Every structure is written in structure tokens, then in C-alpha cells.
Amino acid sequence: MDYNVEFKITLPEELLETFGIDEDTPFEAYFEDGCIKVRILDEDDLDIFDDEDEDDEFEDCIGCPYFCEECGTCTYDE
């Protein structure tokens, strides 16, 4: 049986002001050592998501026999 869980934690106003947290603040949440850990992402953390756009250079290659879908590169050797 699958359970969908969602919960809400209200942060004190002082904490919001201290860290500049608002509706546009990106967070990362993960489970570790029996706890849910939450941290604010900074610009460097968000840069890794921008790098994913570089995969678009092989977008037209999908379906080509020389395209490796597992590693996302062209295997054609002239």
C-alpha cells in the first residue's frame, strides 16, 4: 500500500528574517539517520541544475544506433 505524506512546519518570523527565507527560497530535503534534514540551497547548489541543460546537444540523437542512452553520448567513431 502506498502512502502519500505531506506535512507543514511553521517557522518563526525571526528565523525567516534572519535567513531571508520567503516563498522563492529553494530548499533541499532528505532523510538521513532517522531524521528529515532540510537546508537552504545557494547559487552554487543551483548551478548543478543549469548543467543539465547541456544534455540538449544530443537531443536529436535519441534513437540513433550510435547514441548511448545510458551515458548520453555519441559512440560513432569515424
C-alpha positions as CSV (number, residue, x, y, z in Angstrom):
1,M,0.0,0.0,0.0
2,D,1.4,3.4,-0.9
3,Y,1.0,6.4,1.4
4,N,1.3,10.0,0.2
5,V,2.6,12.1,3.0
6,E,2.7,15.9,3.3
7,F,3.3,17.9,6.3
8,K,3.8,21.6,7.1
9,I,6.2,23.2,9.6
10,T,5.6,26.8,10.6
11,L,8.9,28.7,11.0
12,P,9.2,31.6,13.4
13,E,9.2,35.0,11.8
14,E,12.6,35.8,13.3
15,L,14.1,32.8,11.6
16,L,12.5,33.8,8.2
17,E,14.0,37.3,8.5
18,T,17.4,36.2,9.7
19,F,18.0,33.8,6.8
20,G,15.9,35.8,4.2
21,I,13.5,32.9,3.7
22,D,10.5,33.6,1.5
23,E,8.2,31.8,-1.0
24,D,11.0,31.8,-3.6
25,T,13.7,30.3,-1.4
26,P,14.8,26.9,-2.7
27,F,15.2,24.1,-0.2
28,E,16.7,20.6,-0.3
29,A,15.2,17.9,1.9
30,Y,16.4,14.4,2.5
31,F,16.2,11.6,5.1
32,E,19.3,10.6,7.0
33,D,20.0,8.9,10.3
34,G,16.3,8.7,11.2
35,C,15.8,12.5,10.6
36,I,14.4,14.6,7.8
37,K,17.1,17.2,7.1
38,V,16.3,20.5,5.3
39,R,18.8,23.0,4.1
40,I,18.6,26.3,2.0
41,L,20.2,26.0,-1.4
42,D,22.5,28.7,-2.5
43,E,23.5,29.8,-6.1
44,D,26.4,27.2,-6.3
45,D,23.9,24.4,-5.4
46,L,21.5,25.6,-8.1
47,D,24.3,25.7,-10.7
48,I,24.2,21.9,-10.9
49,F,20.7,22.1,-12.3
50,D,21.8,24.5,-15.0
51,D,24.4,22.0,-16.2
52,E,21.7,19.5,-17.0
53,D,20.7,21.7,-20.0
54,E,23.9,20.8,-21.7
55,D,22.5,17.4,-22.4
56,D,20.3,19.1,-25.1
57,E,23.2,18.9,-27.6
58,F,22.4,15.2,-28.1
59,E,18.6,15.7,-28.2
60,D,18.4,14.9,-31.9
61,C,20.5,11.7,-31.4
62,I,17.9,9.8,-29.5
63,G,17.0,6.7,-31.5
64,C,20.3,6.7,-33.5
65,P,22.1,3.4,-33.3
66,Y,25.3,5.3,-32.3
67,F,23.7,7.1,-29.4
68,C,24.3,5.5,-26.0
69,E,21.2,6.3,-23.9
70,E,22.8,5.1,-20.8
71,C,25.7,7.6,-20.8
72,G,24.1,10.2,-23.1
73,T,26.9,10.4,-25.6
74,C,27.5,9.6,-29.3
75,T,29.6,6.4,-29.8
76,Y,30.2,6.9,-33.5
77,D,33.9,6.7,-34.3
78,E,34.9,7.9,-37.8
